[in-house]
Amino acid sequence: MIRARCPECGGDAEMDDGATRVECACGYSSGYDEYIESMRGRAQDISSDYVPDRPGL
């Protein structure tokens, strides 16, 4: 198994060796493509919350 970040609880999830499923002890379970979309959305949320602390921006 390969470790992955759980998009729901932020803990360690496990991806099967074939990279087809991601599952976490919190109950999260999805296919790899859905997992990637979840993590992409999470990254976009984090980046949109970032406001540089520089004058003039």
C-alpha positions in Angstrom: 0.0 0.0 0.0 1.0 3.6 -0.7 0.3 6.4 1.8 -1.8 9.3 0.6 -3.3 12.3 2.4 -7.0 11.9 3.2 -9.0 14.9 1.7 -11.7 14.6 4.5 -9.7 14.2 7.8 -6.2 15.1 6.7 -4.8 11.9 8.1 -3.0 9.1 6.3 -5.0 7.2 3.8 -3.8 4.2 1.8 -3.8 3.8 -1.9 -3.7 0.3 -3.3 -0.7 -0.8 -5.3 -2.6 -0.5 -8.6 -3.5 3.1 -7.8 -7.2 2.5 -8.3 -8.6 3.1 -4.7 -7.9 5.4 -1.8 -9.2 4.5 1.6 -8.9 6.0 5.1 -9.7 4.8 8.6 -12.1 7.8 8.9 -14.4 6.1 6.4 -13.3 8.0 3.3 -13.1 5.7 0.2 -13.0 6.6 -3.5 -11.5 5.7 -6.8 -8.2 7.3 -7.7 -9.7 9.8 -10.2 -12.2 11.0 -7.7 -9.4 11.3 -5.1 -7.3 13.4 -7.4 -10.2 15.8 -8.1 -10.9 16.1 -4.3 -7.3 17.0 -3.6 -7.2 19.4 -6.6 -10.2 21.2 -5.1 -8.6 21.3 -1.7 -5.4 22.8 -3.1 -7.3 25.4 -4.9 -9.2 26.3 -1.7 -5.9 26.7 0.2 -4.3 28.8 -2.5 -7.3 31.1 -2.8 -7.2 31.7 1.0 -3.5 32.8 0.7 -3.1 36.5 0.8 0.5 37.7 0.5 1.6 40.0 3.3 3.3 42.5 1.1 2.4 46.2 0.6 1.0 47.2 -2.8 -0.6 43.9 -3.6 
